[in-house]
Every structure is written in structure tokens, then in C-alpha cells.
Amino acid sequence: MTNQFKGLDRKDPEGTTVAGQCPQCAHQATLLCTLHRELQGTRESNGKPRVARYLMILSCHWCQAESVFLRLATIETIQLASQRYAATISTKNLDQVWPKKIPRELAPEAPETVREVFSEGALAEAAGAFRLAGIGYRATVEQIVKERGASGRDLYQRITALKDLGVPQDIVDAFHEARVVGNDAAHDALAYSAEEIADIAELIDEAVLVLYIQPAQRTRMAAQRAARHTAAKKATPKGGA
């Protein structure tokens, strides 16, 4: 089940409007489904509910650009009033075909090793290998925890110890989420959805903002103020205020 585009499920969406983030312009927008065609030979009818694959095109109302998806969906027939029947289509997985997904990157303020490990997880996410992505993002958290100098018997204890090092509780909680997802993928082969893995990546990105980017920005601004102060002092004539 995917919640990437609201209004996509329940019926054939061709000709209808859905809401979500446009892959082309990255805006939260409404998009018109201009094509939703079942790919012949992909329907699996040996089980219930039936499963099929669809080629889908969404046109963004904001940027007017089109995006192409391969949709794996379940098809169920429900009975309506007056003995009528209708088919409901529910998304199981949605692969973005065009534009090509660009793997995520962390900001350059993050330590190099952290960025490298995150990039490997991001490559797996972009390729749809969500188990590997979960493992990669867990490894990213482990690198951050190591870089911050947290101690403990295992990763759970080291993440929890970040609180005593001044790391906000919401970041500690986010790191525990990434730890659980990575453990589930590595030990139980549990596959989380694309949205769930994306959420973990975004939590890490937000943590990097707080732990690395904002402190670096404050340091640069302090240096700029100090330089401005020094320059002003040098320009002030002797005897001035």
C-alpha cells in the first residue's frame, strides 16, 4: 500500500485528479491522470484479490510536465446496490519510471563517512531495494552516533546516550526508528514500503540539519560578525567611541 498520491485508489483513476508531490518540480500539487492502462499479460488471477500492473502517466497542474509510473495494484470486485458490481483498484507498489530518480545526498557539512554511507543507502532506495536501503540508513545513524562520541554496549544504548550529549529527544527517537527498520531488514528480511523508507531518510536529513548544518551556519555568521567588528574598529579614528 502506498500513500504517495491521495485519491489514486478505489477506482480507475484515468481522467481524474490526484494530489501529491510532483516528481518533476517537487511541488505539492494536483496532478491529472492522463493514462492508466493495464499491461497485457501481467494480471495474476490465480489468487484473491487479483493483481495486475498498469502504465500510468500523471500531468502536473503546477509545472505542466508529465511523469510516468509502473503501478502494481490489486483488483477487487464489490457489490453495489441493485445487484450492480464495481471494481476497486488499490496500489501495492508504485515505481517511478520517468523522471529518473536521483539518489538523495546529505549536505557537505555532514562528516564525509556519514555522507558516504548515507549515499549507499540512497542508491538502494532509488533502485527500489528497500531492505538494503533500511540497512544503509541504519548504518548512517551508527556512523553519526560514533562521530558524536556516544558510548554504550550496543547501538540502542549509544543512541539513547546521545541525550546526555545534548542531542534533542526527537532526534534520538528518529535514530531509534532507523535502527529498528535496519534491524528488521537485516535480521527478519522485513521490507518496508517506499514511503516508510523515505521517511527514515528524511528523519536523518533533518538530524543532519540540526547537528551539523545549523552549527556550521552559526559559526560562519559569528566569524562574519567578528570580521565586520574588527574592520569597523580599524576604520574608526582614534578618539572615537
LINNOR-V938555 format. One record per pair of residues at least 24 apart in sequence whose C-alpha atoms are under 10 Angstrom apart, sorted by sequence separation. I is the first residue (numbers start at 1). J is the second residue. D is the distance in Angstrom with one decimal. If there is no record, write none. Layout:
I/J/D  I/J/D
//
This chain:
5/29/9.9  6/30/9.4  12/36/7.3  33/57/5.8  34/58/6.0  35/59/9.5  49/73/9.6  50/74/5.6  51/75/6.0  70/94/5.9  71/95/6.4  101/125/9.5  102/126/6.9  103/127/8.7  116/140/8.5  117/141/9.3  155/179/7.8  156/180/9.4  5/30/9.1  8/33/9.0  12/37/9.3  32/57/8.3  33/58/4.5  34/59/6.8  49/74/6.0  50/75/5.2  51/76/9.0  69/94/6.6  70/95/5.1  71/96/8.7  101/126/5.9  102/127/9.8  114/139/8.7  115/140/7.9  117/142/9.8  118/143/9.5  174/199/9.8  175/200/8.6  178/203/8.5  5/31/9.0  31/57/9.5  32/58/5.4  33/59/6.4  48/74/8.7  49/75/6.0  50/76/6.8  69/95/5.5  70/96/6.5  100/126/8.9  101/127/8.3  114/140/5.7  117/143/8.1  174/200/7.6  177/203/9.1  178/204/8.3  31/58/5.7  32/59/5.0  33/60/9.0  48/75/8.6  49/76/5.7  50/77/9.5  68/95/8.7  69/96/4.6  70/97/6.7  113/140/8.5  114/141/8.1  145/172/9.9  30/58/9.4  31/59/5.2  32/60/6.5  48/76/7.9  49/77/8.7  68/96/6.3  69/97/5.1  70/98/9.7  114/142/8.8  115/143/9.4  174/202/9.8  175/203/8.0  30/59/8.6  31/60/4.3  32/61/7.2  43/72/9.8  67/96/7.8  68/97/5.3  69/98/6.9  114/143/5.8  115/144/9.8  174/203/6.1  175/204/7.5  30/60/6.3  31/61/5.6  42/72/9.5  43/73/9.6  44/74/9.4  45/75/9.6  67/97/7.7  68/98/4.9  69/99/9.3  96/126/9.3  113/143/7.3  114/144/6.4  145/175/9.0  173/203/9.7  174/204/7.4  29/60/7.0  30/61/5.9  31/62/8.2  39/70/9.5  43/74/9.5  44/75/9.9  67/98/5.4  68/99/7.3  95/126/9.7  96/127/9.9  113/144/8.9  114/145/9.9  144/175/9.5  28/60/9.7  29/61/6.9  30/62/7.5  31/63/9.8  32/64/9.7  34/66/9.1  38/70/9.8  39/71/9.9  43/75/9.5  66/98/8.3  67/99/6.3  68/100/9.6  95/127/9.4  96/128/9.6  111/143/9.1  114/146/9.9  171/203/7.8  174/206/9.5  175/207/8.7  27/60/9.2  29/62/6.4  31/64/8.9  33/66/9.5  35/68/9.3  36/69/9.5  37/70/9.9  38/71/9.1  66/99/8.6  67/100/9.6  95/128/7.8  111/144/8.3  114/147/8.7  141/174/9.5  142/175/8.8  170/203/9.5  171/204/8.3  174/207/8.2  28/62/8.9  29/63/9.2  31/65/9.6  32/66/9.2  33/67/9.7  36/70/9.6  37/71/9.7  38/72/9.7  65/99/10.0  94/128/9.9  110/144/8.9  113/147/9.3  141/175/6.2  23/58/9.8  24/59/9.7  25/60/8.6  27/62/7.6  31/66/8.9  36/71/9.0  38/73/9.9  140/175/9.5  141/176/8.9  171/206/8.3  172/207/9.1  22/58/8.7  24/60/8.2  26/62/9.8  27/63/8.7  31/67/9.6  111/147/8.1  142/178/9.7  171/207/5.9  22/59/8.6  23/60/9.0  25/62/8.0  26/63/9.6  52/89/9.5  138/175/8.0  141/178/7.2  142/179/8.4  170/207/8.9  171/208/9.5  22/60/6.4  24/62/9.9  25/63/6.5  51/89/9.2  53/91/9.7  56/94/9.6  137/175/9.5  138/176/9.0  140/178/9.0  141/179/7.5  21/60/9.2  22/61/9.3  24/63/7.7  25/64/9.4  50/89/9.7  51/90/9.5  52/91/9.9  53/92/9.8  138/177/8.9  139/178/8.9  140/179/9.7  168/207/9.3  171/210/8.8  18/58/8.6  20/60/9.6  22/62/8.5  24/64/9.2  25/65/8.2  51/91/9.7  52/92/9.9  53/93/9.5  54/94/9.6  55/95/10.0  56/96/9.7  57/97/9.8  138/178/5.3  139/179/8.3  167/207/9.4  171/211/9.3  17/58/8.8  18/59/9.9  19/60/9.5  22/63/8.6  24/65/6.6  51/92/8.9  53/94/9.7  56/97/9.7  57/98/9.4  137/178/6.5  138/179/5.1  141/182/10.0  14/56/8.4  16/58/9.8  17/59/9.2  18/60/9.6  23/65/9.2  24/66/7.6  55/97/9.6  136/178/9.5  137/179/8.2  138/180/8.1  168/210/8.9  13/56/9.2  14/57/8.9  15/58/9.8  17/60/9.5  22/65/8.8  23/66/8.8  24/67/7.0  135/178/8.6  138/181/7.4  139/182/7.9  167/210/8.9  168/211/9.4  14/58/9.2  17/61/9.5  22/66/8.9  23/67/6.8  134/178/7.3  135/179/8.4  137/181/8.7  138/182/5.0  167/211/7.8  22/67/7.9  23/68/9.4  134/179/8.6  135/180/9.7  137/182/7.0  138/183/7.8  166/211/10.0  134/180/9.0  135/181/7.5  136/182/7.4  134/181/5.8  135/182/4.3  138/185/9.9  133/181/9.5  134/182/4.6  135/183/7.2  133/182/8.1  134/183/8.2  135/184/8.7  131/181/8.6  132/182/8.3  134/184/8.5  135/185/6.4  131/182/7.6  134/185/6.4  135/186/6.5  130/182/10.0  131/183/9.8  133/185/8.9  134/186/8.4  131/184/8.5  132/185/7.3  131/185/5.0  132/186/8.1  130/185/8.4  131/186/7.4  134/190/9.6  131/188/10.0  132/189/9.7  134/191/8.5  131/189/7.0  133/191/9.8  134/192/8.1  131/190/7.0  132/191/9.1  133/192/9.7  130/190/9.3  131/191/5.4  137/197/8.7  144/204/9.6  130/191/6.3  131/192/7.1  133/194/9.8  140/201/9.7  129/191/8.9  130/192/6.6  131/193/9.4  134/196/9.5  138/200/9.1  130/193/7.3  134/197/6.5  137/200/7.4  138/201/9.7  141/204/7.5  144/207/9.6  148/211/9.3  9/73/9.0  11/75/9.3  130/194/6.9  133/197/7.2  134/198/9.5  137/201/6.8  140/204/8.2  144/208/8.9  9/74/9.8  10/75/9.2  128/193/9.6  129/194/9.3  133/198/9.4  136/201/9.8  10/76/9.3  128/194/7.6  130/196/9.3  131/197/8.8  134/200/8.1  138/204/9.6  141/207/9.7  130/197/6.7  133/200/9.7  134/201/8.9  137/204/7.9  144/211/9.4  126/194/9.4  130/198/9.4  133/201/9.0  125/194/7.7  1/72/9.7  1/73/8.8  125/197/7.5  126/198/9.8  1/74/9.7  23/96/8.4  125/198/7.9  24/98/8.7  11/86/8.5  12/87/8.3  23/98/8.3  24/99/6.7  122/197/9.8  10/86/9.8  11/87/6.7  12/88/7.5  13/89/8.9  23/99/6.8  24/100/9.6  121/197/9.9  122/198/9.2  125/201/9.2  10/87/7.9  11/88/4.9  12/89/6.6  23/100/9.0  24/101/10.0  10/88/4.6  11/89/5.3  12/90/9.5  23/101/8.3  9/88/7.4  10/89/5.1  11/90/7.9  122/201/8.0  9/89/5.7  10/90/6.0  121/201/8.7  8/89/8.6  9/90/4.8  10/91/9.0  8/90/7.9  9/91/6.4  8/91/7.8  118/201/8.5  5/91/10.0  118/204/9.0  4/91/9.8  118/205/9.6  2/90/8.8  3/91/8.6  1/90/7.4  2/91/6.2  3/92/9.8  4/93/9.9  5/94/9.8  1/91/5.5  2/92/6.4  3/93/9.8  4/94/8.4  1/92/4.4  2/93/6.3  3/94/9.7  1/93/6.4  2/94/7.2  1/94/8.9  115/208/10.0  104/198/9.8  114/208/9.7  106/201/9.7  110/205/9.8  105/201/9.8  104/201/8.4  111/208/9.6  104/202/9.5  106/204/8.9  107/205/8.3  110/208/6.5  94/193/9.9  95/194/9.2  106/205/6.6  109/208/8.2  110/209/8.7  93/193/8.1  94/194/8.5  105/205/8.7  106/206/9.9  109/209/8.8  92/193/9.2  93/194/8.1  104/205/9.4  107/208/7.8  110/211/8.4  111/212/8.5  106/208/7.7  107/209/8.2  109/211/9.4  110/212/5.8  106/209/9.2  109/212/5.8  110/213/7.3  108/212/9.2  109/213/5.6  107/212/8.8  108/213/8.5  109/214/9.2  107/213/7.5  109/215/9.4  110/216/9.8  109/216/7.1  109/217/9.4  3/193/9.8  4/194/8.9  2/193/7.2  3/194/9.5  4/195/7.1  1/193/7.5  2/194/7.5  3/195/7.4  1/194/9.4  2/195/6.9  1/195/9.5  2/196/9.4
//
